């Protein structure tokens, strides 16, 4: 009889371990320290991803690169980056789906996402909560400016939040849920 050793099944729903996440571009995933500010670059074009990686490092980020949406989701959940740049045209899934999955996941919804895409849907992106939106082709100066803006945002010790809710009970519940020492909250009962 042949002896078979069974490995325990991987946990469902959890992100893969770092060794199981493919490295398509020599990024910083194995050099990240706890005090580093991490940027996840989601870009299917390898040449553009390398340019973004270089710009991110110059801006003071450690950077991860994903050329596919599913890999981007796994890296976001595993490394919890401080910011994300997102191309909407990905080979394995729609970039808007990646955006929606990140923004609807309680563990990643707070991460600012700067969309960089050939799709000219600036208003859609901003209305759905994108931090910024650049249309390709773009320049290194605009990319660097976007990265610097994201860095300045994540380095602010206190974030400002406006909560507009007409129901007082719900307004108070939202305030308690989202409040903290790092959030300066303004509560309003009306849009005016």
Residue frames relative to the residue before (quaternion, step in Angstrom):
aa qw qx qy qz dx dy dz
X 1.0000 0.0000 0.0000 0.0000 0.00 0.00 0.00
X 0.3829 -0.7160 0.5434 0.2131 3.52 -1.11 0.77
X 0.3305 -0.7359 0.5585 0.1931 3.59 -0.94 0.92
X 0.1095 -0.7847 0.6093 0.0326 3.54 -0.89 1.00
X 0.2174 -0.7617 0.5984 0.1200 3.54 -0.87 0.99
X 0.2225 -0.7857 0.5667 0.1095 3.54 -0.73 1.06
X 0.2995 -0.7241 0.5959 0.1758 3.53 -0.98 0.92
X 0.5284 -0.6032 0.4666 0.3731 3.59 -1.07 0.60
X 0.5230 -0.6363 0.4710 0.3158 3.55 -1.06 0.77
X 0.5070 -0.6350 0.4700 0.3448 3.59 -1.00 0.70
X 0.5588 -0.5961 0.4504 0.3599 3.56 -1.15 0.63
X 0.4050 -0.7034 0.5295 0.2467 3.53 -1.01 0.81
X 0.7934 0.3362 -0.2438 0.4451 3.52 -1.16 0.65
X 0.6540 0.4983 -0.3266 0.4661 3.59 1.12 -0.47
X 0.5499 -0.6121 0.4388 0.3612 3.57 -1.14 0.50
X 0.5654 -0.5916 0.4369 0.3736 3.56 -1.12 0.52
X 0.5870 -0.5526 0.4462 0.3884 3.54 -1.23 0.38
X 0.6714 -0.5235 0.3238 0.4126 3.61 -1.11 0.55
X 0.6444 0.5272 -0.3367 0.4399 3.61 0.93 -0.76
X 0.6812 0.4880 -0.2882 0.4633 3.60 1.12 -0.60
X 0.6047 0.5392 -0.3664 0.4575 3.60 1.23 -0.23
X 0.4207 -0.7391 0.4553 0.2636 3.60 -0.54 1.08
X 0.2506 -0.7344 0.6129 0.1491 3.54 -1.10 0.77
X 0.1286 -0.8194 0.5570 0.0428 3.57 -0.35 1.24
X 0.7540 0.1634 -0.0773 0.6316 3.55 1.21 -0.63
X 0.5194 -0.6516 0.4551 0.3139 3.56 -0.98 0.82
X 0.0537 0.8201 -0.5629 0.0876 3.56 0.11 1.31
X 0.6736 -0.5429 0.3586 0.3506 3.58 -1.30 -0.23
X 0.3236 0.8094 -0.4655 0.1530 3.61 1.21 0.09
X 0.7254 0.4104 -0.2557 0.4899 3.60 1.07 -0.56
X 0.6780 0.4678 -0.2825 0.4917 3.59 1.30 0.07
X 0.4503 0.7119 -0.4434 0.3065 3.60 1.26 0.02
X 0.1716 -0.7579 0.6252 0.0730 3.52 -0.99 1.01
X 0.6804 -0.5261 0.3175 0.3993 3.60 -1.15 0.49
X 0.7321 0.4214 -0.2567 0.4697 3.62 1.02 -0.62
X 0.4759 0.6763 -0.4376 0.3531 3.62 1.25 0.10
X 0.3411 -0.6678 0.6150 0.2439 3.52 -1.26 0.56
X 0.1687 -0.8308 0.5298 0.0263 3.54 -0.57 1.21
X 0.1400 -0.7626 0.6294 0.0516 3.53 -1.03 0.96
X 0.2082 -0.7419 0.6248 0.1261 3.57 -0.95 0.92
X 0.1623 -0.7757 0.6075 0.0542 3.56 -0.71 1.15
X 0.0702 -0.7824 0.6187 0.0110 3.58 -0.63 1.15
X 0.2620 0.7532 -0.5331 0.2826 3.54 -0.21 1.36
X 0.3263 -0.7841 0.4961 0.1805 3.60 -0.65 1.09
X 0.6416 0.4921 -0.3311 0.4863 3.60 1.16 -0.42
X 0.4165 -0.7530 0.4525 0.2340 3.58 -0.44 1.25
X 0.6456 0.5198 -0.3353 0.4479 3.62 0.93 -0.81
X 0.6646 0.4830 -0.2964 0.4870 3.59 0.95 -0.87
X 0.6320 0.5333 -0.3341 0.4523 3.58 0.99 -0.80
X 0.6496 0.5078 -0.3211 0.4659 3.60 0.99 -0.76
X 0.6221 0.5202 -0.3354 0.4795 3.59 1.03 -0.75
X 0.6599 0.5048 -0.3012 0.4680 3.58 0.93 -0.93
X 0.6241 0.5428 -0.3305 0.4545 3.58 1.01 -0.82
X 0.6626 0.4981 -0.2982 0.4732 3.58 0.94 -0.90
X 0.6660 0.4947 -0.3022 0.4695 3.60 0.92 -0.88
X 0.6354 0.5294 -0.3281 0.4564 3.59 1.02 -0.79
X 0.6555 0.5023 -0.3126 0.4693 3.57 0.93 -0.84
X 0.6419 0.5193 -0.3203 0.4645 3.59 1.00 -0.79
X 0.6767 0.4807 -0.2804 0.4820 3.58 1.12 -0.68
X 0.6008 -0.6074 0.3428 0.3906 3.59 1.27 -0.03
X 0.5114 0.6258 -0.4282 0.4044 3.58 1.24 0.30
X 0.3066 -0.5824 0.6894 0.3026 3.48 -1.45 0.22
X 0.1421 -0.8397 0.5224 0.0437 3.58 -0.83 0.87
X 0.2162 -0.7162 0.6539 0.1128 3.48 -1.29 0.75
X 0.1605 -0.7894 0.5852 0.0930 3.58 -1.06 0.68
X 0.0179 -0.7611 0.6484 -0.0061 3.53 -1.04 0.92
X 0.2212 -0.7891 0.5611 0.1162 3.57 -0.85 0.97
X 0.7264 0.3155 -0.2176 0.5705 3.57 1.34 0.12
X 0.6150 -0.5958 0.3855 0.3439 3.55 -1.14 0.63
X 0.6685 0.5009 -0.3147 0.4507 3.58 0.88 -0.87
X 0.6355 0.5043 -0.3233 0.4872 3.56 1.04 -0.73
X 0.6200 0.5459 -0.3398 0.4497 3.59 1.00 -0.77
X 0.6583 0.5029 -0.3095 0.4669 3.59 0.93 -0.87
X 0.6597 0.5039 -0.3091 0.4641 3.59 0.95 -0.86
X 0.6670 0.4897 -0.3068 0.4703 3.60 0.93 -0.86
X 0.6355 0.5310 -0.3362 0.4485 3.60 0.97 -0.81
X 0.7008 0.4589 -0.2761 0.4713 3.58 0.90 -0.86
X 0.6735 0.4987 -0.2992 0.4563 3.58 1.05 -0.69
X 0.8154 0.2957 -0.1258 0.4815 3.58 0.77 -1.04
X 0.2283 -0.8029 0.5195 0.1825 3.62 1.23 -0.29
X 0.0271 -0.8402 0.5416 -0.0014 3.60 0.57 1.14
X 0.5520 -0.6135 0.4574 0.3312 3.54 -1.25 0.43
X 0.7905 0.0138 0.0202 0.6120 3.58 1.19 -0.56
X 0.1913 -0.7697 0.6027 0.0879 3.54 -1.30 0.49
X 0.1410 -0.7054 0.6784 0.1492 3.55 -1.20 0.64
X 0.1069 -0.8344 0.5405 -0.0114 3.56 -0.85 1.00
X 0.2383 -0.7103 0.6500 0.1275 3.52 -0.88 1.08
X 0.3898 -0.7504 0.4866 0.2195 3.60 -0.90 0.86
X 0.6874 0.4441 -0.2752 0.5045 3.60 1.20 -0.41
X 0.1110 0.8053 -0.5654 0.1397 3.55 0.00 1.32
X 0.5715 -0.6548 0.3752 0.3222 3.60 -1.03 0.71
X 0.7785 0.3802 -0.1977 0.4585 3.61 1.01 -0.66
X 0.8031 -0.0095 -0.0002 0.5958 3.59 1.18 -0.36
X 0.6206 -0.5564 0.4092 0.3712 3.53 -1.24 0.48
X 0.5161 -0.6677 0.4482 0.2947 3.59 -0.89 0.92
X 0.6057 0.5431 -0.3593 0.4572 3.59 1.10 -0.61
X 0.6174 0.5279 -0.3454 0.4699 3.60 1.09 -0.65
X 0.6221 0.5193 -0.3368 0.4795 3.59 1.01 -0.78
X 0.6417 0.5336 -0.3104 0.4551 3.56 0.92 -0.97
X 0.6854 0.4881 -0.2804 0.4619 3.58 0.83 -1.03
X 0.6536 0.5092 -0.3230 0.4574 3.61 0.92 -0.84
X 0.6634 0.4900 -0.3081 0.4742 3.60 0.97 -0.78
X 0.7128 0.4606 -0.2616 0.4597 3.59 0.91 -0.90
X 0.7117 0.4246 -0.2625 0.4943 3.61 1.18 -0.40
X 0.5698 0.5477 -0.3855 0.4763 3.58 1.30 0.11
X 0.4569 -0.7165 0.4474 0.2787 3.63 -0.55 1.09
X 0.6756 0.5035 -0.3096 0.4407 3.61 1.06 -0.59
X 0.7858 0.3046 -0.1636 0.5127 3.63 1.15 -0.45
X 0.4830 0.7180 -0.4241 0.2671 3.61 1.16 -0.27
X 0.6393 0.5437 -0.3224 0.4379 3.60 1.17 -0.48
X 0.5538 0.6299 -0.3919 0.3780 3.61 1.20 -0.36
X 0.3842 -0.7164 0.5223 0.2576 3.62 -0.73 0.97
X 0.1397 -0.7866 0.6001 0.0396 3.55 -0.94 1.00
X 0.1379 -0.7713 0.6193 0.0491 3.55 -0.75 1.12
X 0.2512 -0.7844 0.5523 0.1288 3.58 -0.51 1.20
X 0.0143 -0.7604 0.6488 -0.0236 3.54 -1.00 0.96
X 0.2511 0.7988 -0.4875 0.2474 3.57 -0.16 1.28
X 0.5451 -0.5815 0.4854 0.3593 3.55 -1.31 0.30
X 0.5715 0.5837 -0.3793 0.4345 3.59 1.21 -0.39
X 0.2624 -0.7733 0.5605 0.1374 3.56 -0.76 1.05
X 0.3192 0.7317 -0.5271 0.2912 3.55 0.34 1.32
X 0.0063 0.8595 -0.5083 0.0542 3.53 1.02 0.99
X 0.6981 0.4800 -0.2799 0.4516 3.59 0.77 -1.04
X 0.6308 0.5256 -0.3340 0.4630 3.59 0.97 -0.82
X 0.6658 0.5195 -0.3049 0.4403 3.58 0.86 -0.96
X 0.7060 0.4572 -0.2723 0.4674 3.55 0.79 -0.99
X 0.6595 0.5069 -0.3199 0.4536 3.60 0.99 -0.75
X 0.7029 0.4357 -0.2691 0.4936 3.60 1.16 -0.48
X 0.6872 -0.5390 0.2651 0.4087 3.56 1.27 0.26
X 0.3625 0.7164 -0.5189 0.2933 3.60 1.17 0.38
X 0.5140 -0.6405 0.4829 0.3039 3.56 -1.09 0.75
X 0.7758 -0.1198 0.1123 0.6092 3.56 1.07 -0.80
X 0.1853 -0.7749 0.5970 0.0939 3.54 -1.30 0.25
X 0.0091 -0.7724 0.6348 -0.0206 3.56 -0.83 1.05
X 0.2853 -0.7420 0.5834 0.1668 3.55 -1.07 0.84
X 0.3520 -0.7171 0.5674 0.1996 3.55 -0.96 0.98
X 0.5295 -0.1946 -0.8257 -0.0042 1.50 -2.11 1.30
X 0.1393 -0.7768 0.6113 0.0595 3.54 -1.16 0.67
X 0.5039 -0.6503 0.4745 0.3130 3.55 -1.27 0.02
X 0.6406 -0.5107 0.4114 0.3995 3.54 -1.29 0.33
X 0.6240 0.5495 -0.3376 0.4413 3.58 1.06 -0.73
X 0.6766 0.4765 -0.2962 0.4768 3.59 0.94 -0.85
X 0.6321 0.5189 -0.3302 0.4713 3.57 1.03 -0.75
X 0.6600 0.5011 -0.3045 0.4697 3.59 0.92 -0.90
X 0.6416 0.5209 -0.3239 0.4605 3.58 0.97 -0.83
X 0.6462 0.5152 -0.3160 0.4660 3.59 1.00 -0.80
X 0.6556 0.4993 -0.3073 0.4759 3.59 0.99 -0.82
X 0.6477 0.5121 -0.3180 0.4660 3.60 0.97 -0.81
X 0.6340 0.5236 -0.3231 0.4685 3.58 1.04 -0.78
X 0.6525 0.4970 -0.3111 0.4801 3.59 0.98 -0.81
X 0.6426 0.5241 -0.3229 0.4562 3.58 0.96 -0.86
X 0.6505 0.5088 -0.3145 0.4681 3.59 0.94 -0.88
X 0.6426 0.5326 -0.3198 0.4485 3.57 1.01 -0.80
X 0.7298 0.4339 -0.2628 0.4583 3.59 0.77 -0.97
X 0.6630 0.5054 -0.3106 0.4566 3.58 1.18 -0.44
X 0.4778 0.6480 -0.4601 0.3742 3.61 1.22 -0.15
X 0.4294 -0.7261 0.4679 0.2636 3.58 -0.73 1.01
X 0.7808 0.1837 -0.1021 0.5884 3.60 1.10 -0.63
X 0.2433 -0.7609 0.5888 0.1233 3.54 -0.88 1.02
X 0.3356 -0.7255 0.5660 0.2018 3.57 -1.10 0.73
X 0.0201 -0.7966 0.6034 -0.0302 3.54 -0.97 0.90
X 0.1618 -0.7565 0.6282 0.0826 3.56 -0.92 0.99
X 0.1020 -0.7793 0.6176 0.0288 3.57 -0.78 1.08
X 0.0559 -0.7820 0.6208 -0.0038 3.56 -0.67 1.15
X 0.2369 0.7452 -0.5764 0.2372 3.57 -0.47 1.26
X 0.3538 -0.7721 0.4882 0.2008 3.59 -0.66 1.08
X 0.6500 0.4885 -0.3205 0.4860 3.59 1.15 -0.46
X 0.4292 -0.7459 0.4505 0.2376 3.57 -0.51 1.21
X 0.6435 0.5225 -0.3268 0.4541 3.60 0.97 -0.82
X 0.6811 0.4725 -0.2862 0.4806 3.57 0.92 -0.91
X 0.6153 0.5494 -0.3410 0.4508 3.59 1.03 -0.78
X 0.6669 0.4894 -0.2942 0.4787 3.58 0.96 -0.89
X 0.6481 0.5201 -0.3200 0.4551 3.60 0.99 -0.84
X 0.6392 0.5090 -0.3201 0.4795 3.59 1.00 -0.81
X 0.6399 0.5380 -0.3155 0.4490 3.55 0.97 -0.87
X 0.6817 0.4780 -0.2841 0.4755 3.58 0.93 -0.88
X 0.6564 0.5246 -0.3040 0.4489 3.56 1.05 -0.80
X 0.7987 0.3317 -0.1481 0.4797 3.57 0.83 -0.97
X 0.5617 0.6421 -0.3782 0.3594 3.57 1.20 -0.36
X 0.1812 0.7611 -0.6108 0.1217 3.50 -1.29 0.40
X 0.7160 -0.4451 0.3154 0.4356 3.54 -1.30 0.06
X 0.7285 0.4270 -0.2385 0.4796 3.58 1.13 -0.58
X 0.6746 0.4383 -0.2904 0.5181 3.61 1.27 0.29
X 0.1694 -0.7389 0.6464 0.0869 3.54 -0.85 1.08
X 0.0873 -0.8476 0.5233 -0.0096 3.55 -0.29 1.30
X 0.1383 -0.7384 0.6560 0.0727 3.52 -1.11 0.89
X 0.1750 -0.7948 0.5764 0.0736 3.57 -0.75 1.06
X 0.0076 -0.7900 0.6125 -0.0254 3.56 -0.99 0.90
X 0.3777 -0.7373 0.5228 0.2011 3.54 -1.08 0.84
X 0.7821 0.2049 -0.1158 0.5771 3.60 1.23 -0.39
X 0.6171 -0.5451 0.4224 0.3790 3.53 -1.29 0.30
X 0.5973 0.5686 -0.3619 0.4346 3.57 1.12 -0.55
